[in-house]
Amino acid sequence: MSLMDGVWRLIGVHDDEQEDIIEMEHPARKRRASAASAEGDAELIELPEPETTAVYVVKPARNEKGESQYSLSAYVNFLKSRQALILDVNELARIDLEEAKRVVDFLAGAVRMAEGEAFEITTNVFIFAPYNIKLAGDPLRRVEVS
């Protein structure tokens, strides 16, 4: 006699009523019950598949003509699709420090709108994490929108 048989008996449900109740249960539970009965008393536990999360590493830069070779809207789309973004503005800061600051400020504002967080990893390298990704470890300097 299994534990569940004892529970069913305790609440006054007979064997034929147990089958009716099991029929009405969730389909995943029915699959587990049928698999367990096929393999004897072995209990199968199905784990959910983890959701894949990407971390994008981007380095905004300019070409030889001084034109921007990056897309802030593409960066924001990464955040909107709940993907983290590591931004390295070292190259851009060497050419135009003010533009590098504007890029960081823009993305810091965008990640705040996505209820996420922005931190500086090291000089001119930042991570922007949407709400579904929590950053843990040594404390990082939080980026404030200026």
WOPE-V159246 format. One record per run of one state. SS is the DSSP state (H for helix, E for strand, C for the rest). FROM is the first residue (numbers start at 1). TO is the last residue. Records with the same first field share a line. If there is no record, write none. Layout:
BEGIN
SS->FROM-TO + FROM-TO
END
This chain:
BEGIN
C->1-2 + 11-14 + 25-26 + 39-54 + 59-61 + 63-67 + 69-71 + 81-83 + 89-89 + 96-96 + 114-116 + 123-124 + 130-140 + 143-146
H->3-10 + 15-24 + 27-38 + 72-80 + 90-95 + 97-113
E->55-58 + 62-62 + 68-68 + 84-88 + 117-122 + 125-129 + 141-142
END
